[in-house]
Amino acid sequence: MSKSDYYEVLGVSKNSDPNTIKSSYRKLAMKFHPDKNPGDKEAEKKFKEISEAYEILSNPEKKQAYDTYGHEAFSQGAGGFSEGFGGGFGSFSDIFEDFFGDFGGRSSTKREQRGQDLKYEVEIDLREAFTGIKKEISFDTLIRCDDCSGSGSEKGSGLQDCGACGGSGRTRASQGFFTVERTCSSCGGAGQVITDPCSSCNGEGRRRKNRKLEVNIPAGVEDGSRIRLSGEGAIGQNGSSPGDLYLFVSMEEHQIFGRNGTEIFCNVPISIVDASLGGTVEVPTVSGGKVKVKVPAGSQHGDQFRLNGKGMPALRSTSFGDMIISLIIEIPKNLSENQKNILREFNDELDHSNSPERSGFFSKVKDFWDGLT
């Protein structure tokens, strides 16, 4: 079955910028994440599909290769691109080398079959992002086989040079004027083969296991941040080095605060009386504290106040951003007859100086209408 177009999977166009691609991926990943759709095989399949699409389209080199060659860019028949997240994709010089090897038929070294990179989505709230947090995560991975110590051979048996490549890990074939060199298909580039495979891991030197790992999420981390944990991915075949583990951080929406980088935003409702007469309002901070803010008499809806250093910490820094408070003037509802009468009497006492914005606006409206006639 042919794979779906990566752009169609993410619902973006070929010319979409990285931010658009990332935003579309985040929305779809949150919608189809297995944790939010337990037991839903279709959602799990969709999540894997959009993750694979984002892995390619978020990497400039992989995206360029996909735009040029399509899915064939990542199949073994198209120059040796490895599948899986970050599984060894290099630059276009790697493509040339996979097609032609060392030009002129010079010898090449064996390539270690590095383990696959893994990715894990971890969701945190704003407070956890403010303080930083250690979280235990659980994921399926490949670990070293203890019975053969990762060698892939039964205890006491060894390895022998691959007969197909003579132990080099590469095979050559002449095609016209060129000598084409490829990874040996018999040994997978290892240069050696197992004579007596381990019965526990069938000669791979590794086995699948659910692993628990405590990870550190630093203070100041933002939504969409990627954290690389070197060597914490799946182990490679026959004792080869492991890949990396990538944590993708997503943020839960907060019921009080909004965030943009290191700035924190908070909408604070006040009564029309407090806005008119002035006063103080007690506002919470993301640190868990509170601060009193003086509201000047005559404050208007949308007026803002900046509290220096009351925002989010900057990542890997001792500095903090600011907190910005916006006043939301609440118009009273469900008035009693007495309250309505008081407001009518109050309105009768008002003059133009009490509402300069309103008076100025309607004065301009009158001039506009007069100009039409």
C-alpha positions in Angstrom: 0.0 0.0 0.0 1.4 3.4 -1.0 2.0 6.0 1.7 -0.1 9.1 2.0 1.4 12.4 0.9 3.0 14.0 4.0 1.6 17.4 3.2 -1.9 16.0 3.0 -1.4 14.1 6.2 -0.6 17.4 8.1 -3.1 19.4 6.1 -0.5 22.0 4.8 0.7 23.1 1.4 4.1 22.5 0.0 5.0 26.1 0.4 4.0 26.3 4.1 6.5 27.8 6.5 8.0 25.8 9.4 5.7 27.5 11.9 2.6 26.6 10.0 3.8 23.0 9.7 4.6 22.8 13.4 1.2 24.4 14.4 -0.7 21.9 12.2 1.3 19.0 13.7 0.7 20.1 17.3 -3.1 20.3 16.8 -3.3 16.9 15.1 -0.9 15.3 17.6 -3.0 16.5 20.6 -6.2 15.2 18.9 -4.9 11.7 18.0 -2.5 11.1 20.9 -2.9 7.5 22.2 -3.2 8.8 25.8 -6.3 10.7 24.8 -7.7 7.9 22.7 -7.0 4.7 24.7 -7.7 1.5 22.8 -8.5 3.4 19.5 -6.3 1.6 16.9 -7.3 4.1 14.2 -6.2 7.1 16.3 -2.9 5.3 17.1 -2.3 4.7 13.4 -3.2 8.3 12.6 -0.8 9.5 15.3 2.1 7.5 13.9 1.3 8.8 10.5 1.3 12.5 11.4 4.4 12.0 13.5 6.2 10.4 10.6 5.1 13.3 8.3 6.2 15.9 10.8 9.6 14.2 11.3 10.3 14.6 7.6 8.8 18.0 6.9 10.3 19.7 10.0 13.8 18.8 8.9 15.0 21.1 6.1 17.3 18.4 4.6 14.7 15.7 4.8 12.0 18.0 3.4 14.2 18.9 0.4 14.9 15.2 -0.2 11.1 14.4 0.0 10.2 17.3 -2.3 12.7 16.0 -4.8 12.2 12.2 -4.6 9.0 11.7 -2.6 8.8 8.6 -0.4 11.5 6.9 -2.4 14.1 9.2 -0.7 13.7 7.2 2.4 13.7 3.7 1.1 16.8 1.5 0.9 16.6 1.5 -2.8 17.0 5.2 -3.0 20.5 5.6 -1.6 20.3 4.1 1.8 18.2 6.6 3.8 17.2 4.9 7.0 13.7 5.1 8.3 12.6 6.0 11.8 13.0 9.2 13.6 16.4 10.8 13.0 17.7 7.4 12.0 21.0 8.5 10.5 19.8 10.9 7.7 22.8 13.1 6.9 23.4 15.5 4.1 23.3 15.1 0.3 26.9 14.1 0.3 25.7 10.9 2.1 23.4 10.2 -0.8 26.3 10.5 -3.3 28.4 8.2 -1.2 25.7 5.6 -0.9 25.3 5.6 -4.7 28.9 5.7 -5.8 30.9 4.9 -2.6 34.5 6.1 -2.6 34.9 7.4 -6.2 37.5 5.4 -8.0 37.1 2.2 -6.0 39.1 3.1 -3.0 38.6 1.2 0.2 36.0 2.3 2.8 35.5 1.6 6.5 32.7 -0.4 8.1 29.6 1.5 9.2 28.3 1.0 12.6 24.6 0.3 12.6 23.6 2.9 15.2 20.3 2.3 17.0 17.1 4.1 16.1 16.3 7.5 17.6 13.0 7.6 19.6 10.6 10.4 20.4 8.2 10.9 23.3 5.6 13.6 23.9 5.5 14.8 27.4 2.7 17.2 28.6 3.3 19.7 31.4 1.3 22.6 32.9 2.4 26.2 33.3 3.5 25.8 36.9 5.8 22.9 36.0 7.2 24.9 33.2 7.9 27.7 35.7 9.7 25.6 38.3 11.1 22.9 36.1 10.2 19.3 37.0 11.4 15.7 36.9 9.0 13.3 35.3 9.0 9.5 35.0 8.2 8.4 31.5 7.5 4.9 30.1 8.2 3.8 26.6 8.9 0.7 24.5 12.4 0.4 23.2 15.2 -2.1 22.3 17.7 -2.9 25.0 20.8 -5.0 25.0 20.3 -8.7 25.3 21.7 -9.9 28.6 22.1 -13.5 27.6 24.6 -12.7 24.8 25.8 -9.3 26.2 24.7 -7.7 23.0 26.9 -9.7 20.6 24.0 -11.7 19.1 26.0 -15.0 19.5 25.4 -17.8 21.9 27.9 -17.8 24.8 31.3 -19.1 23.7 30.7 -18.6 20.0 32.0 -15.8 18.0 31.7 -13.9 14.7 33.3 -14.4 11.3 33.9 -12.1 8.4 31.0 -11.8 6.0 31.6 -13.9 2.9 29.7 -11.5 0.6 31.9 -8.4 1.4 35.0 -10.0 2.8 34.5 -8.2 6.1 34.4 -4.7 4.7 30.7 -4.1 5.2 30.4 -2.8 1.6 30.0 -4.5 -1.8 31.1 -3.1 -5.2 29.7 -3.5 -8.7 30.8 -1.9 -12.0 28.2 0.0 -13.9 29.7 1.6 -17.0 32.5 4.0 -16.1 31.6 3.9 -12.4 32.2 1.5 -9.6 29.1 1.5 -7.5 29.5 0.7 -3.8 26.7 -0.1 -1.4 26.1 -1.4 2.1 26.4 -5.1 2.1 22.9 -6.7 2.3 24.2 -9.9 3.8 25.7 -8.4 7.0 23.9 -5.0 7.0 27.3 -3.2 6.8 28.7 -4.8 10.0 31.3 -6.7 8.1 30.8 -9.8 10.2 28.1 -12.5 10.5 27.0 -14.6 13.5 27.7 -18.3 13.2 25.6 -19.4 16.2 22.7 -16.9 16.8 21.7 -16.3 20.4 18.4 -18.1 21.1 17.1 -15.3 23.3 17.3 -12.5 20.7 17.6 -14.5 17.5 21.0 -13.0 16.8 20.1 -9.3 17.0 21.9 -8.7 20.3 18.9 -6.8 21.6 15.3 -7.3 22.8 12.2 -5.2 23.2 11.3 -4.0 26.6 9.2 -1.3 28.2 11.6 1.1 29.9 11.0 3.7 32.6 13.2 6.7 32.7 13.2 9.9 34.9 13.7 12.9 32.7 14.4 16.5 33.7 12.3 19.3 32.2 14.1 22.6 32.7 12.4 25.7 34.0 11.4 28.1 31.2 10.7 25.4 28.7 8.1 26.4 26.0 5.4 24.6 24.2 6.9 22.7 21.3 10.4 22.6 22.8 12.5 19.6 21.9 14.9 18.1 24.4 17.5 15.6 23.2 18.7 12.9 25.5 21.8 11.4 24.0 22.2 7.7 24.0 18.7 7.0 25.5 17.2 5.7 22.3 17.0 2.1 21.0 20.3 0.2 21.1 21.8 -0.9 17.7 22.2 -4.4 16.5 25.0 -6.6 17.9 26.2 -4.2 20.6 26.2 -1.1 18.4 25.7 2.3 20.0 22.1 3.4 20.9 20.2 6.2 19.2 18.9 9.3 21.0 15.6 10.0 22.8 13.8 13.2 21.8 11.3 14.7 24.2 8.6 17.0 22.6 7.1 19.2 25.2 3.5 20.3 25.0 1.8 22.7 27.4 -1.7 22.5 28.9 -3.8 25.7 28.7 -4.0 27.5 32.0 -7.3 28.7 33.4 -5.9 32.1 34.5 -2.7 32.9 32.7 -1.6 33.2 29.1 1.9 33.0 27.9 4.1 34.3 25.1 7.8 33.4 25.6 8.8 34.8 29.0 5.8 37.1 29.3 2.7 36.1 31.3 -0.7 37.7 30.6 -3.6 37.9 32.9 -7.0 39.5 32.4 -8.4 41.0 35.6 -12.1 41.9 35.9 -13.0 44.9 38.0 -16.3 46.6 38.7 -17.3 49.8 37.0 -17.2 51.5 40.4 -13.6 50.5 41.0 -12.7 51.7 37.5 -14.4 55.0 38.1 -13.2 55.7 41.7 -9.9 53.8 41.6 -8.7 51.4 44.2 -6.5 48.3 44.4 -6.9 44.8 43.1 -5.0 41.6 44.3 -3.6 39.7 41.4 -2.1 36.1 41.5 1.4 35.5 40.0 2.6 32.3 38.2 5.1 31.8 41.0 2.1 31.1 43.4 2.3 34.5 45.1 0.1 37.6 44.8 0.6 41.3 44.3 -1.5 44.3 44.9 -2.0 46.6 41.8 -3.2 50.1 42.2 -6.0 51.0 39.8 -6.2 54.7 39.0 -9.5 56.5 39.0 -11.0 56.7 35.5 -9.3 53.5 34.3 -10.7 52.2 31.0 -11.4 48.7 29.7 -8.2 47.2 28.3 -5.8 49.4 30.2 -2.6 47.4 30.9 -0.1 47.3 33.7 3.4 45.7 33.5 4.9 44.0 36.5 8.6 43.6 36.0 10.1 40.2 36.7 6.8 38.5 37.5 6.8 36.4 34.3 8.4 33.2 33.2 12.1 32.3 33.7 14.2 32.5 30.6 15.5 29.0 29.7 18.9 28.3 31.1 19.1 31.8 32.6 18.5 33.6 35.9 16.4 36.3 34.3 12.6 36.5 34.3 10.1 38.1 32.0 7.3 40.4 32.9 3.7 40.0 33.7 1.1 42.1 31.9 -2.3 42.7 33.5 -5.2 43.9 31.4 -8.3 45.4 33.0 -11.6 44.0 32.1 -14.4 46.3 33.3 -17.4 44.3 34.0 -20.8 45.9 33.3 -23.3 44.9 36.0 -26.2 42.5 35.1 -29.5 41.6 36.6 -30.1 45.1 38.2 -32.9 45.7 40.6 -35.3 48.6 40.1 -33.6 50.6 42.8 -30.2 50.1 41.1 -31.6 51.1 37.8 -33.1 54.3 39.3 -29.8 55.1 40.9 -28.0 54.7 37.5 -30.6 56.9 35.8 -30.0 59.6 38.4 -26.3 59.2 38.1 -26.6 59.5 34.3 -28.5 62.7 34.6 -25.7 64.2 36.6 -23.1 63.4 33.9 -21.8 66.1 31.5 -19.4 66.0 28.5 -16.3 66.3 30.7 -17.2 62.9 32.3 -17.1 61.0 29.0 -14.6 62.9 26.7 -14.2 59.9 24.4 -17.9 59.5 23.9 -18.5 63.2 23.4 -15.6 63.5 21.0 -16.8 60.6 18.9 -20.3 61.8 18.5 -19.1 65.3 17.7 -17.1 63.8 14.8 -20.1 61.9 13.7 -22.2 65.1 13.6 -19.5 66.8 11.5 -19.4 63.8 9.2 -23.2 63.9 8.6 -23.1 67.7 8.2 -20.5 67.3 5.5 -22.7 64.9 3.5 -25.5 67.5 3.3 
